[in-house]
Amino acid sequence: MIVLRSILFNIAFYLNLIAQMIVLTPVYFLLPRKKAYVIAKNWARSNHWLFAKIVGATFEIEGLENIPKDQGYIFAPKHQSFWDAYALLPWQDDPFYILKRELTWIPLFGWYLIKQRMVPVDRGARGKAMAAVMERAKAEMRSGRQLIIYPEGTRRPPGAPPEYKYGIARLYRDLQVPVLPVVMHPGLFWPRRKFLRYPGHFKVRILPPVPAGMDPDAFLAHLIDVMETASDKLLLETVEANPNLPLPPTAAARVAELRARHA
């Protein structure tokens, strides 16, 4: 049943993406930029519905009260799955990404990104090019937007040793805004590089924001400690709440280590 449900979900997911992008494109480009974001947010909500109804996977969010109000901030979630690339858009007012410029060259999809004023970057850029990217990010932040950045840079399997990049410390230093850490384990239910999707229930935990103004090195050390401590705790909770969930090797090893530590 898991294989069948996974196949059905993947088909429905991509059909939903293609259908909405084509059918709603005229509406999207006629609406003012910020109002047009509702289309992407509703697409995310429709994916949540498909995930729950076809796969049987549901989630809840804790800590919404920690989201800063009336100011820009850096949204820093754990990144394990394609799920978390879009899933929390409905709870962000006006988010943006710093992303590789090649994505803006994709027909239709790239036009969506450009309309939402995403900040493209040439990964090989140095000097003036990177300074221009930072100025764009500062301008978007001044308008009260939220920068979404994954502190580890790329998807990591649940339970894997952390690999935080220094880039978030530079952004924290230069943008002078709070950082909102977020931990979750959707990779247990929507594994990276696999088509299988697993039923169950998981939590997204939004932690208290780290205020602006810390030394960047001290900030990064603090962020890693806070996020990894919370992530380990949530990993144990998720596994205990879903006893029949098959665990990837990294998660199984980490859970065993944590249980031994607390025995």
Buried (B, 14 or more C-beta within 10 A) or exposed (E): EEEEBBBBBBEBBEEBBEEBBEEBBEEBEEBEEEEBBEBBBBBBEBBBEBBBBBBBBBBEBEBEEBBBEEEBBBBBBBBBBBBBBBBBBBBBEBBBBBBEBEBBEEEEEBBBBEBBBBBBBEEEEEEEEEEEBBEBBBEBBEEEBBBBBBBBEEBBBBBBEEEBBEBBBBBBBBBEBBBBBBBBBBBBBBBBEEEBBBBBBBBBBBBEBBEBEBEBEEBBBBBBEBBBEBBBEBBBBBBEEBEEBEBBEBBBEBBEEBEEEEE
